Amino acid sequence: MQIVSPRAEARSKLLELYHKLTEELGRKPDDSEFFPINVDKLVRLLLPDWKMIEKPDLLHRDVSSPILGKADFDQKVIYLNAELGPRRRYTVAHELGHIFLEHGGCQRRMDVGPRSVLRPDQLEPPDPTHVKREKDANTFAAELLMPEKAMLRGFRKRFEVDKLWIRSAQAQLVLRATYNRAEDAAAHLAGISYPHNEPSLADYFGVSPSAMRIRLLELGLVH
């Protein structure tokens, strides 16, 4: 069985979505029409046999603990917690990772309370295969919503450097503060746009500042 790279699979689906949107529009979509990635449209265009259902009482099987989302491979339904709010897009992207990476039938924690899709280490019991699937779904979601190439372009456009070293003169100019940790600088950069009147990276890609902070560090854009 061929092992599929989560990043490569996400890029493949983005390319499929791009071609589908080109067909719909009769021309190539510009960046403002492509980002933030419309996960609902992606499901409609690339997974026409699937549907999404939001439920206020989405629970683990046989227990009373709420979860954020789950993919039912038998019924071809993505169930979402109706109270997700701003975390909805990332949760959909995470579940899409399970679907496109063919994680059908993977077991979910059933014995304790809520968990975050961003924290696969919280899974109990710590099944290595299960944890890897959750991490792969997160990797897929990050690349789907915040594609590396688009991130590099967006970072350069806003901050006029390819990467930002927190001890550099450019960092002082952009951040207007001294940070001793790249994590803190990335948290700041996730929510600002310097020096243009561009939306912040978090707003442009439609993700939370926390998710953007993680992505900036993951790509080494802040160090």
Long-range contacts (C-beta under 8 A, 24 or more apart in sequence): 4-101, 4-102, 6-97, 6-101, 6-136, 6-137, 6-139, 6-140, 6-143, 7-139, 7-140, 7-143, 7-148, 9-97, 9-100, 9-101, 9-140, 10-97, 10-100, 10-139, 10-140, 10-141, 10-143, 10-144, 10-147, 11-143, 11-147, 13-42, 13-46, 13-96, 13-100, 13-144, 14-144, 14-147, 16-45, 16-46, 17-41, 17-42, 17-45, 17-46, 20-45, 20-46, 21-45, 31-150, 35-150, 35-204, 35-205, 35-206, 36-89, 36-145, 36-204, 36-205, 36-206, 36-207, 37-89, 37-93, 37-144, 37-145, 37-205, 37-206, 39-89, 39-92, 39-93, 39-96, 39-145, 40-92, 42-96, 43-78, 43-92, 43-96, 47-76, 47-96, 47-99, 49-76, 50-76, 50-77, 50-78, 50-99, 51-76, 51-77, 51-78, 52-77, 52-78, 52-79, 52-80, 52-92, 53-77, 53-78, 53-79, 53-80, 54-79, 54-80, 54-81, 54-82, 54-84, 55-79, 55-80, 55-81, 55-82, 56-81, 56-82, 56-83, 58-82, 60-108, 60-109, 60-110, 61-108, 61-110, 62-110, 63-110, 63-111, 65-112, 65-113, 65-114, 66-114, 67-108, 67-114, 67-115, 68-94, 68-114, 68-115, 68-116, 68-117, 69-94, 69-95, 69-117, 70-95, 70-108, 71-95, 71-98, 71-99, 71-103, 73-99, 73-104, 73-105, 86-208, 87-208, 89-145, 89-206, 89-207, 90-117, 90-118, 90-141, 90-145, 90-207, 90-208, 90-211, 91-117, 93-140, 93-141, 93-144, 93-145, 94-137, 94-138, 94-140, 94-141, 95-137, 96-140, 96-141, 96-144, 97-136, 97-137, 97-138, 97-139, 97-140, 97-141, 97-144, 98-133, 98-137, 100-140, 101-133, 101-136, 101-137, 101-140, 103-133, 103-136, 103-137, 106-130, 106-133, 117-141, 118-210, 118-211, 118-214, 142-211, 142-214, 142-215, 142-218, 145-205, 145-206, 145-207, 145-211, 146-205, 146-207, 146-211, 146-212, 146-215, 148-219, 150-205, 151-201, 151-205, 151-215, 151-216, 151-219, 151-221, 152-219, 152-221, 154-201, 154-204, 154-205, 155-201, 155-216, 155-221, 157-196, 157-198, 158-193, 158-194, 158-196, 158-198, 158-201, 159-189, 159-194, 160-195, 163-220, 163-221, 163-222, 163-223, 164-189, 164-221, 164-222, 164-223, 165-223, 166-222, 166-223, 182-217, 182-222, 182-223, 183-213, 183-217, 185-222, 186-212, 186-213, 186-216, 186-217, 186-221, 186-222, 187-213, 189-216, 189-222, 190-216
